[in-house]
Amino acid sequence: MLRFDLVTIFPDFFREAFDYGIIRRARNAELVAMQAHDLRDWTTDKHHSVDDRPFGGGDGMVFKPEPIFAAVENLTGSSEPKSYEAGTRVVLLSPQGRVFTHDLAQDFAANATHVVLICGRYEGVDERVVEGLVTDEISIGDYVLSGGEPAALVVIDAVVRLLPGALGSETSSVNESFSEGVLDYPHYTRPPELRGMSVPEVLLTGNHAEIARWRREQALKKTRRNRPDLLEEL
């Protein structure tokens, strides 16, 4: 079973998020377990402070390191810097991280057994958290969110659907966008005619070799139009 622990100041953000679709199916099948934890539970002052002003001046507030260290040490059972059991990943969701990709999701699905997701907010997190705790600093794209909570959902969803048994079809995740380095091909269903637009004839022929060839051509065409950068990497 793959276990996710989320460290956040808004645990209620996740209250219903895991009760739908593939994630719910995976939880019911005991393929995955997840729990959101309030970072304030690991504070020691009467105000339960999790942030403070940045050294050197500047706008905003910065997450204090002590509560995060206490949270990660408690959740991983390790008080040694980055000395975790095999399969444990401690992830900081941050605009400064490496971009989350399908390959990284596959790595987590295949090799991780316990993932702690730290949801940053404000101006950021004290860098000593990265230095002393984090195994992976991840960004879900070149933009800034109000906090790491939406990013955590993206990571969990992308990883869980790759777990064996999570999807209804074992080939579904193999045939999706990025699985072969290009975007997915176009999909069609009934009716065959809609407002002057028709389903491509080849999909109605039953000729699987021709259909496979058409799908590959269309996948490359869509990739060339929407994500030419992917073709440069092939």
FENFENVEN-V835628 format. One record per backbone hydrogen bond with DSSP energy under -0.5 kcal/mol. NH is the residue of the N-H (numbers start at 1). CO is the residue of the C=O. If there is no record, write none. Layout:
BEGIN
<<NH & CO> <NH & CO>>
END
This chain:
BEGIN
<<2 & 31> <3 & 1> <3 & 113> <4 & 33> <5 & 115> <6 & 35> <7 & 5> <7 & 117> <8 & 6> <8 & 37> <13 & 10> <14 & 11> <15 & 12> <18 & 14> <19 & 16> <23 & 20> <24 & 20> <25 & 21> <26 & 22> <27 & 23> <28 & 24> <29 & 25> <30 & 27> <31 & 26> <32 & 26> <33 & 2> <35 & 4> <37 & 6> <39 & 8> <39 & 37> <41 & 38> <42 & 39> <43 & 40> <48 & 45> <52 & 62> <54 & 60> <57 & 54> <62 & 52> <63 & 124> <64 & 50> <68 & 64> <69 & 65> <70 & 66> <71 & 67> <72 & 68> <73 & 69> <74 & 70> <75 & 71> <76 & 72> <77 & 73> <82 & 132> <83 & 80> <84 & 82> <88 & 85> <89 & 114> <91 & 89> <91 & 116> <92 & 136> <93 & 91> <93 & 118> <94 & 92> <94 & 138> <97 & 94> <98 & 137> <100 & 139> <105 & 101> <106 & 102> <107 & 103> <108 & 104> <109 & 105> <110 & 106> <111 & 107> <112 & 108> <113 & 87> <114 & 87> <115 & 3> <116 & 89> <117 & 5> <117 & 115> <118 & 91> <118 & 116> <119 & 7> <119 & 117> <120 & 93> <120 & 118> <122 & 146> <123 & 61> <124 & 61> <124 & 121> <126 & 63> <129 & 126> <130 & 126> <131 & 127> <132 & 128> <133 & 129> <134 & 129> <135 & 90> <136 & 90> <138 & 92> <138 & 136> <139 & 98> <143 & 141> <148 & 120> <152 & 148> <153 & 149> <154 & 150> <155 & 151> <156 & 152> <157 & 153> <158 & 154> <159 & 155> <160 & 156> <161 & 157> <162 & 159> <163 & 160> <166 & 163> <172 & 169> <175 & 171> <176 & 173> <178 & 182> <179 & 176> <181 & 178> <194 & 197> <197 & 194> <199 & 192> <203 & 200> <204 & 201> <205 & 202> <208 & 206> <211 & 207> <212 & 208> <213 & 209> <214 & 210> <215 & 211> <216 & 212> <217 & 213> <218 & 214> <219 & 215> <220 & 216> <221 & 217> <222 & 218> <223 & 219> <224 & 220> <225 & 221> <226 & 222> <227 & 223> <230 & 227> <231 & 227> <231 & 228> <232 & 228> <233 & 229> <233 & 230> <234 & 231>>
END
